[in-house]
Amino acid sequence: MMQTFDRYTLRARVFPLLVAAVPLFLAISAWIPFSQWPVKLAGGSIVLVIAAFAMAQLARDAGKRIEKPLWDSWGWPPTARMLQHRDRTFDEGSKDRMHRRLLEFGVVPRLPTRDEEAADPDAAHRAYITCSEWLRGKALELKGKAPFDVVHDENISYGYRRNLLGIRPAALAISALALLGIAAAFFFGRSPFIEWGAALAVAAYLAFGVNEAAFRRAADNYSERLLRAVEAIPSKPAKPSTAKSRALPK
């Protein structure tokens, strides 16, 4: 039950659905008589939040559907790309330390040199993907400790951007219908200026603020934070020696 209401679920899965649903709620509000507005607003808000939690998985699924095609269009997933020798996100010294650290943990038997990476990019891709997946799992395991708490915040931002982009077409359709519904309320003598302005602001955000470029920035920010944190991963404790100690000769 606690996992259902964790920060990631709330901000990365529930919030995108709330953003999409708010214009619909505003359209309904535009038709509610002012005398009944406070009670119905409170009731509607509760229903809206419950529905968003119930459908949170839909936002996640929509985000996952667009994730890999976008990664493919970028060439490589961001974390794997930043591990490449030719990528310029990190200087060579920092990248060498990251590679050595991953090898120390035994994530992969070896990582390709610059020449090997250029000669066999597919093999390099597989090695870097393995490292990326291991790092994401380790970051989730350590998310309560610095600096992985910041990495987790970036992961939440990434999930929010991805999932909202995934449901963006449906959200835009809802906004368009909501604006029509609010506009119709004006013709029937109502004055839903607040609802109109708020719904228009949400529609503008979805149209201009939710896009592939914003998602890619979030992906790069998360990957960069994740890789910078690799040196903070606790080292494996050394295994105690089983050999019996020998007394030194007198």
Number of C-alpha atoms within 10 A of each C-alpha: 5 5 8 12 12 10 14 19 19 17 18 23 28 28 21 26 27 20 19 24 21 21 29 22 18 24 24 18 19 25 18 17 11 11 8 9 14 12 10 16 16 11 11 15 14 12 11 18 16 13 15 23 19 12 14 22 16 18 25 22 15 17 22 15 13 15 17 13 11 15 14 10 9 12 10 17 21 20 24 21 21 21 27 24 19 13 13 12 15 18 10 13 9 12 20 14 13 19 19 14 17 21 15 14 13 11 18 14 10 13 20 19 12 12 10 12 17 15 12 11 14 11 15 21 19 12 19 25 19 14 21 24 14 14 21 18 11 15 23 14 11 17 16 13 13 13 18 23 15 17 27 24 17 21 24 21 19 23 25 27 25 31 29 29 25 24 20 23 14 13 26 19 13 18 27 16 15 26 23 13 19 25 19 15 19 15 9 9 8 16 15 18 13 12 22 22 13 15 23 17 14 19 23 14 14 20 14 9 15 17 17 13 10 15 23 18 14 21 22 19 18 22 26 19 19 23 23 16 18 19 13 13 16 9 10 8 6 6 6 6 7 6 6 6 7 6 6 5 4 3
